[in-house]
Amino acid sequence: MQIQQFIRKNGQWMTPLPDQPDHDTVLLLCFGRQSLLFSDGVDSSLRESFPEARLVGCSTAGEIMGTKVLENTLTVTALSFSRATIAVVSSPVQDDSDSRSVGRNVAQQLPPEGLRHVLLLSDGLKVNGSELVQGAQEALPHRVKITGGLAGDYQDFTDTSVWVDAPTHEGLVAAIGFYGDSLRIGYGSMGGWDAFGPDWRISKSERNILFELDKHSALSLYKDYLGDYANGLPATALLFPLLVKLADNHYVVRTILGINESEQSMTFAGDMPQGAAARFMKANFERLVEGAASAAEQSRFSGGRQPQLALLVSCVGRKMVLKQRTEEEVESVREVLGADTAISGFYSYGEISPVINGVGCSLHNQTMTITTISED
């Protein structure tokens, strides 16, 4: 596998694109501000340099390249394989009620023969991430795992986008299928948040919309816990996610995408099952960085060999908490994976990864999720 990486900032490529068309590259992974892909003929310049490649990417809440955490850039990772192949499919999404069917639809479009892994990128505001992943998993062969993430827009929570071959403002879900016995795929996911306060029972909810905790208004209760931070909702909710205990005793972290004052409700990135237990969480700086390193260890171990590429999808909430220390979590990944592994990725509104030591895949929030790829 051959890897090339490029960054566009302030209207220019920091690393020049190839002078001659590169016909070997099959995939361009692009992450950044939506406006940057639309501007200055960037899309056409990528087409000229990589005429055979499929372009797939999304808007972000921050970009990752190497050990740098960037903003207001467009990052491009160009991949060419010696034997492996890819397939790229997509489906529009209108609102979160479509999520399971959209997930199933994109998965069914991927030819199952030889499929090794699926990378899923989704609009970050129009989906219920839990149902999206469940729908995709239902339609895929059992052995095939899913990783990926939900697009972001720098904590604005207004407009996210996914790109397939051309930039678009429309709600979209894209899937990249990776094929071939030469591929080695690893994955890891870890948090680093501390739970506090009592257990609350989700007494009223609809899919990913939470109305009541122990028959109290969930939004009012949440504002009480946030104190002065409540004035910055929904963005400040990223600092205080909820830990949800599901029926199978599996824990997931959920973060808010929006609030509805008239309904006194909160919309989360994934399901909030009625009857489940929930606790408030807060950040632990050291454990966030340690969690990123643990995710790297998991991905390296499950991949079975030294990775050539590590794709990092980390939650925007972690970035808000770590602030000037954000690069520490990326540097901890580099320390585990080594200097020979190319690193790319983005900060998201939700992370998709297999459940470590569990069955199937799930939507996560507030985690560092890592997908490693190499080719024999």
C-alpha positions in Angstrom: 0.0 0.0 0.0 1.3 3.4 -1.0 0.2 6.5 1.0 0.5 10.2 0.1 -0.7 13.0 2.3 -1.5 16.7 1.6 -2.8 19.7 3.5 -4.5 22.7 2.1 -4.4 25.9 4.2 -4.9 29.6 3.5 -5.7 28.9 -0.2 -2.6 26.8 -1.0 -1.3 23.3 -0.8 1.3 23.0 1.9 2.6 19.9 0.2 2.3 20.2 -3.7 0.0 17.8 -5.5 1.7 15.6 -8.1 2.8 17.3 -11.3 1.7 14.4 -13.4 -1.6 12.4 -13.1 -1.3 9.6 -10.6 -3.3 6.7 -12.1 -2.5 4.2 -9.3 -4.3 6.0 -6.5 -7.8 4.5 -5.9 -9.0 6.5 -2.8 -8.7 10.0 -1.5 -9.8 10.4 2.1 -10.6 14.1 2.5 -11.5 15.9 5.8 -12.0 19.6 6.5 -14.2 22.6 6.4 -16.9 22.1 3.8 -16.2 25.6 2.2 -12.6 24.6 1.5 -13.6 21.8 -0.8 -16.0 24.0 -2.6 -13.6 26.9 -3.1 -10.8 27.7 -5.6 -11.2 24.7 -7.8 -9.9 22.3 -5.2 -12.1 19.5 -6.4 -10.9 19.9 -10.0 -7.3 20.1 -9.0 -7.6 16.8 -7.1 -9.3 15.3 -10.1 -6.4 16.4 -12.3 -3.8 14.9 -10.0 -5.7 11.7 -9.2 -8.0 11.0 -12.2 -8.8 7.3 -11.2 -9.4 7.9 -7.5 -12.7 7.9 -5.6 -13.0 11.0 -3.4 -14.7 10.3 0.0 -14.7 12.5 3.0 -16.7 14.8 5.3 -16.8 18.1 7.1 -15.2 18.1 10.6 -14.8 19.7 13.9 -11.1 19.7 13.4 -8.6 17.7 11.3 -5.8 15.4 12.3 -2.7 14.8 10.2 0.4 13.2 11.7 0.6 14.5 15.3 -1.0 17.8 14.4 -4.6 18.9 15.2 -5.6 21.4 12.6 -8.5 23.8 12.0 -9.7 25.5 8.8 -7.7 23.1 6.6 -8.5 20.4 4.1 -6.5 17.2 4.6 -6.1 14.6 1.9 -4.8 11.1 2.3 -4.2 9.3 -1.1 -4.2 5.5 -1.0 -3.1 3.0 -3.7 -3.1 -0.8 -3.1 -1.0 -3.5 -4.7 -3.8 -6.1 -4.7 -6.7 -4.9 -2.6 -9.7 -3.1 -4.1 -12.5 -0.8 -2.9 -16.1 -0.1 -3.6 -17.8 3.3 -2.7 -21.6 3.6 -2.2 -23.8 6.2 -0.8 -27.4 7.0 0.1 -29.3 10.3 1.0 -30.7 10.7 4.4 -33.6 13.1 5.2 -33.9 12.8 9.0 -33.2 10.4 11.9 -36.2 8.3 11.2 -34.5 7.1 8.0 -31.4 6.0 9.8 -31.8 2.2 10.0 -33.1 1.9 6.4 -30.3 4.1 5.1 -27.7 2.0 6.9 -29.2 -1.1 5.5 -29.3 0.4 2.0 -25.7 1.4 1.9 -24.6 -2.0 3.2 -26.7 -3.9 0.7 -25.1 -1.9 -2.2 -21.6 -3.3 -1.3 -20.8 -6.6 -3.0 -20.4 -9.2 -0.2 -17.8 -11.4 -2.0 -14.3 -10.8 -0.5 -15.5 -7.8 1.7 -13.1 -7.4 4.6 -14.2 -4.1 6.2 -16.5 -1.1 5.9 -15.7 2.5 6.6 -18.9 4.5 7.2 -19.1 8.3 7.1 -22.4 10.0 7.8 -24.0 13.4 8.0 -23.7 14.3 11.7 -27.0 16.0 12.4 -29.7 14.1 10.4 -29.2 10.6 11.7 -29.6 8.4 14.7 -26.1 7.0 14.7 -27.2 3.9 16.7 -29.9 2.9 14.2 -27.6 3.7 11.2 -25.0 1.3 12.4 -27.5 -1.4 13.4 -29.1 -1.2 10.0 -25.7 -1.5 8.2 -24.6 -4.4 10.5 -27.8 -6.3 9.8 -27.2 -6.3 6.1 -23.5 -7.2 6.2 -21.9 -10.6 6.5 -21.3 -11.3 10.2 -17.5 -11.3 10.0 -17.4 -7.8 8.5 -16.9 -5.0 11.0 -17.7 -1.3 10.6 -15.7 1.8 11.7 -16.1 5.5 10.8 -17.8 8.5 12.2 -20.3 11.3 11.9 -19.4 14.6 10.2 -19.0 17.7 12.3 -19.0 21.5 11.8 -16.8 23.0 14.4 -19.4 23.0 17.3 -21.9 25.0 15.3 -24.4 22.1 15.1 -26.0 23.6 12.0 -24.7 22.0 8.8 -22.6 18.9 8.2 -21.8 17.1 5.0 -20.4 14.0 3.5 -18.6 14.0 0.1 -18.5 11.3 -2.5 -16.6 12.3 -5.7 -17.9 15.8 -5.4 -18.8 18.2 -2.5 -22.4 18.4 -1.5 -24.6 20.2 1.0 -27.2 17.5 1.0 -27.6 14.9 3.8 -25.6 11.8 2.8 -24.2 8.6 4.2 -21.2 7.0 2.4 -19.6 3.6 2.8 -16.3 2.4 1.6 -15.9 -1.4 1.2 -12.4 -2.8 1.4 -11.7 -6.1 -0.4 -8.9 -8.6 -0.5 -7.0 -11.1 1.5 -3.9 -8.9 1.5 -5.6 -6.4 3.8 -5.0 -6.3 7.6 -7.6 -4.2 9.5 -7.4 -3.3 13.2 -9.6 -1.2 15.4 -9.7 0.2 18.9 -12.0 2.6 20.9 -11.5 4.1 24.3 -12.9 7.0 26.3 -11.4 8.4 29.5 -14.3 10.1 31.2 -15.4 9.8 34.9 -19.0 9.2 35.9 -20.4 11.2 38.9 -23.7 11.6 40.7 -26.5 9.1 41.1 -27.9 6.7 38.6 -31.0 8.1 36.8 -33.6 6.0 35.0 -34.6 7.0 31.5 -38.4 7.2 32.1 -39.4 8.8 28.8 -37.7 8.8 25.5 -38.2 8.2 21.8 -35.3 6.7 19.9 -32.5 9.3 20.4 -34.7 12.0 22.0 -34.7 12.1 25.8 -37.6 13.7 27.7 -37.4 12.5 31.3 -35.0 11.1 33.8 -36.9 9.5 36.8 -39.9 11.5 35.6 -38.1 14.8 35.9 -37.6 17.0 32.9 -34.3 15.8 31.5 -33.4 19.2 30.1 -34.1 21.0 33.4 -32.1 18.4 35.3 -29.2 18.7 32.9 -29.2 22.5 33.2 -29.0 22.2 37.0 -25.9 20.0 36.7 -24.3 22.2 34.1 -24.8 25.4 36.1 -23.2 28.4 34.2 -22.3 26.0 31.4 -26.0 25.7 30.6 -25.9 29.1 28.8 -23.7 27.6 26.1 -26.0 24.7 25.2 -25.9 22.6 23.1 -22.2 23.0 22.5 -21.3 22.9 26.2 -23.1 19.6 26.6 -20.0 18.1 25.0 -18.2 18.7 28.3 -20.8 16.6 30.2 -21.9 13.5 28.3 -24.2 10.8 29.7 -23.1 7.2 30.5 -25.9 4.8 29.5 -26.2 1.2 30.7 -28.0 -0.9 28.1 -30.1 -4.0 28.7 -27.1 -6.3 28.0 -25.0 -4.5 30.6 -23.0 -2.9 27.8 -22.2 0.8 28.5 -22.2 3.5 25.9 -21.5 7.2 26.2 -24.0 9.6 24.6 -23.6 13.3 23.8 -26.2 15.9 22.8 -26.7 17.2 19.3 -29.5 19.6 20.1 -32.1 20.8 22.6 -35.8 21.7 22.3 -36.9 24.2 24.9 -40.6 24.0 24.1 -40.6 20.2 24.5 -37.9 20.2 27.2 -36.1 17.5 25.3 -32.6 16.7 24.3 -31.6 15.0 21.0 -28.6 12.7 21.3 -26.3 11.2 18.6 -27.5 7.6 19.4 -30.4 5.8 21.1 -31.5 6.6 24.6 -33.5 3.4 25.4 -36.4 3.9 27.8 -35.7 2.0 31.1 -31.9 2.2 30.8 -29.8 3.7 33.5 -27.9 6.9 32.9 -25.2 8.9 34.8 -23.5 12.2 34.2 -19.9 12.3 33.2 -17.0 14.8 33.3 -13.6 14.9 31.9 -10.4 13.5 33.3 -7.5 15.1 31.4 -4.9 12.3 32.0 -7.4 9.5 31.3 -8.4 11.1 28.0 -4.8 10.9 26.8 -4.4 7.5 28.2 -7.6 6.4 26.5 -6.2 7.4 23.1 -3.1 5.4 23.7 -5.2 2.4 24.8 -7.3 2.6 21.6 -4.0 2.6 19.6 -2.9 -0.6 21.5 -6.2 -2.2 20.7 -6.0 -1.4 17.0 -2.4 -2.6 16.6 -3.2 -5.9 18.4 -6.4 -6.6 16.5 -4.7 -5.7 13.2 -2.1 -8.4 13.7 0.9 -6.4 12.3 2.5 -3.0 12.1 -0.1 -0.6 10.5 0.7 1.5 7.5 -2.2 3.9 8.1 -4.1 4.8 11.2 -7.4 6.7 10.8 -8.4 8.5 13.9 -11.9 9.6 14.7 -12.1 11.5 18.0 -15.1 13.3 19.5 -15.3 17.1 19.4 -16.1 17.0 23.1 -12.6 15.7 23.8 -11.1 18.5 21.8 -13.2 21.1 23.8 -11.9 19.6 27.1 -8.3 19.2 26.2 -8.0 22.6 24.4 -4.3 23.4 24.0 -3.5 19.9 25.1 -5.5 18.3 22.3 -2.4 17.2 20.4 -1.3 15.1 23.4 -3.9 12.5 22.6 -2.6 12.3 19.0 1.0 12.2 20.1 0.1 9.3 22.5 -1.2 7.4 19.4 2.1 8.1 17.6 4.1 6.7 20.5 2.2 3.4 20.4 2.1 3.0 16.6 5.5 4.4 15.7 6.9 6.8 13.2 6.3 4.5 10.2 2.5 4.7 10.5 0.8 7.5 8.6 -1.9 9.2 10.7 -5.0 10.9 9.4 -8.5 11.7 10.8 -10.9 14.2 12.2 -12.9 15.3 15.2 -16.5 14.2 14.9 -20.1 14.3 16.3 -20.0 10.5 16.9 -17.6 7.6 16.4 -18.3 4.1 15.0 -16.3 1.1 16.1 -16.8 -2.6 17.0 -17.6 -3.2 20.6 -14.3 -4.3 22.1 -14.7 -7.7 23.7 -18.2 -7.7 22.5 -20.4 -8.6 19.6 -21.2 -6.3 16.6 -20.5 -2.6 16.1 -21.9 0.4 17.9 -22.0 4.2 17.8 -19.8 5.8 20.5 -19.5 9.3 21.7 -16.6 11.1 23.5 -14.2 8.3 22.4 -11.0 8.1 20.4 -11.6 5.5 17.8 -8.8 4.2 15.6 -8.9 2.1 12.4 -5.6 0.7 11.2 -5.0 -0.5 7.7 -2.0 -2.3 6.2 -1.5 -4.6 3.1 0.8 -7.6 2.9 
